[in-house]
Amino acid sequence: MLRNAQIKQWKYFSQTIQNSSLSFISNYLDILCALIYAFASRPVSDIHAGSEIAFHMLEAFNKSTDIPMRLSNIVTEQSEWIQYDAKMCPFLELDKDYLQNLCFGIEPSSAIRMLTFFFVGSYQVKQAISYIKDHLTPSILNDDELELVVGLRSKYDDLLRARFASRHSSSKNYIAIIHYNTKYTDHSINGWYCTCMIGW
């Protein structure tokens, strides 16, 4: 992502490129990438600092859990889901550090936390904020306020469901569901599932 941004800083690659250039654009790109690699500042001074992140990402990916399967079975159930304003829900307030670390299921050192935020967290947090803003609707109780509508079920007091539109197609909607602890711990979020292509 950072290298792509460096490529875009060059005038030729910062604009729309015509189809007639396709036959030689790969040569231009090879030359430019070689120049960037040779002379541009590196985004990370310690190239081995990401090894711990990569290890924990693979560990989290290979971790077996029945939560995604359980959630996938109930996420689309239509009955018993009652709509609420998110502000009225008992869902815990989580800070940015927790959310960024949640991606890997680790409690990293400050250096790893900084790298996580640099590569992953900052983009995801900004994206989440814009997602929420896009899905705010006028409040039923107060015309001057906006609300984020989520679904709760009396049968499961540890589940929260939200419906949101696809970023890529206005005709598609997805449902995300979160399984959480009602008390704040180091593992407040137990698992999650989404009906989009990424799934759990």
Secondary structure, DSSP 4 states (H G I P E B T S, - for coil): -HHHHHHHTSGGGGSPPPGGGHHHHHHHHHHHHHHHHHHSPPS-S-TTTTHHHHHHHHHHHH---SHHHHHHHHTT--TT-EEEEGGGS-PPP--HHHHHHHTTT----HHHHHHHIIIIIHHHHHHHHHHHHHT-EE-SS-TT-EE-EEEE-SS-TTEEEEEEE-SS-TT-EEEEEEEE-SS--TT-EEEEEESSTT--
